[in-house]
Amino acid sequence: MAKKDFGDELKAKFRPDESDLDREIDAALAGVPLEQMYNQDRAAPASTSAAPAAGGAKSARRGKIVSVNKDDAFVDFGGKSQGIVSMLQFEAEPKVGEEYDFFVERYDDREGLLVLTRKGALSTNVSWENLEVGQIVEGTVTGTNKGGLELEVKNMRAFMPAGQVDIYHVPDLTQFVGQKLQAEVTQFEAGARNLVLSRRNILEREREEKKAKLMQELAEGQIRRGTVRNVMDFGAFVDLGGVDGLLHVSEMTFKRGRQNANEFVKVGDVLDVKVTRIDKETGKLSLSLKQALGTDPWADAATKYAVGTAITGRVTKVESFGAFIEVEEGLEGLLPVSEMSWQRIRHPADVVKEGDTVRLVVISIDPAQRRISFSLKQAGPDPWKTVSERYATGMTTTGHVTRTADFGAFVELEPGLEGLVHVSELSNQRVRTPGDVVKIGQEVTVRILDVDAEARRVSLSMKQAAASAPKAAGGAEAAPGAPVKKKKRPELRGGLDF
């Protein structure tokens, strides 16, 4: 990496003074192993102890950039300890005054400078002889196994555990096969040809650098784009590019009720979210998806959906007490069972089902409580308003039995208009239970006894309708719903008495 000539001006500036003492020190240091020279205190006597065992960590030393040219940067460690590092060791051109951590590769006797590599920079010429824990190397993924990735680094076989491939869990490691990855040496045994790498360590350091910068830029109210990294029942964690924020399920939609985050987002989704809270001390962020999407639909709901407004909605859920209707995203209300029909119904499912689109009328709204209710029956004409014009006392008509009770049977004369045939008006015969005379769905002929439009009641009679019908054979009235009885044979008179 180092050149034979580092540049006349810079070389002269950083070369130690050519005093007799300096030459003696340089001569002494030239014969000392690199690791020992680097790790020992310069004030201590030179030692020729052995270098650290293979697989041991090399210490990094903090230095300041004091000068930069096209090919190299010059680093000052204080005192007479200076070094030089290639510009290829930096992703972006370093600035004078910036500090970095460096490893010492060797000492150049001729120039009197330490030849350096930047901690975290890619080592291009690595072998079993010069491997160090903490070095950054590049390898090609050759395959996968049960525990992780298999790589080749400069003809050296290496292994990367699955947990060290990424910051987040990677379910399918085969996607990395054939790719070149930069990784950090975490363990090696030269004799056993065993090399273990970690890509996660590099990503985590990069993430920390991005996080520090991003935390300075973030502000509450900003709209930021992020990627969903994890989804739980209560919410999702979104990566904004170095900082994870919590997107709670309550901030995913304006819909009310218990929700599950999996219904709205999945891992890998790219979202625009609003930063709602920042805790600078802990670095925690609170995010909102619904606030980033637009305004709260309830904000102007009182104006858009005033009482009496006709609207179209979609049935989202049916319960025993009614159905929930969605008018627009985030604005949902209740259609009570009592407002589904002008006649009584057994269950809301008899009228609507999930997914139906229905025409409704708003009957109440409370934006503060986020409540709105609708009526289905009021969206159409009220059959009771003109009932007296169509049905008069004494009139005979037909209808269908809708349900029965102990006290009688209900008969639908037309949609939304229902009357009662009291048990006493079902038949001329004694009736034990209405079910013995009529069945649900049966068409029957009835006579109008009374119409009360205000009370929404119509009294009907089947037996009186039958009385006004043509007589059965022999002049006898046929009882509604009852079999015709055969005539009794007349008793013979006269003759012998046996």
Secondary structure, DSSP 8 states (H G I E B T S, - for coil): ---S---HHHHHHHS----HHHHHHHHHHHTS-HHHHHHS-TTS---------TT-B---EEEEEEEE-SSEEEEE-STT-EEEEEGGG-SS---TT-EEEEEEEEEETTTTEEEEEETTSB--S--TTT--BT-EEEEEEEEEETTEEEEEETTEEEEEEGGGS-SS--S-GGGGTT-EEEEEEEEEETTTTEEEEESHHHHHHHHHHHHHHHHHH--TT-EEEEEEEEEETTEEEEESSS-EEEEEGGGT-S--S---GGGT--TT-EEEEEEEEEETTTTEEEEESHHHH---TTTTHHHHT-TT-EEEEEEEEEETTEEEEEEETTEEEEEEGGGS-SS--S-GGGT--TT-EEEEEEEEEETTTTEEEEESGGGS--TTTTHHHH--TT-EEEEEEEEEETTEEEEEEETTEEEEEEGGGS-SS--S-GGGT--TT-EEEEEEEEEETTTTEEEEESHHHHHTS---GGG----TTS-----------SS---
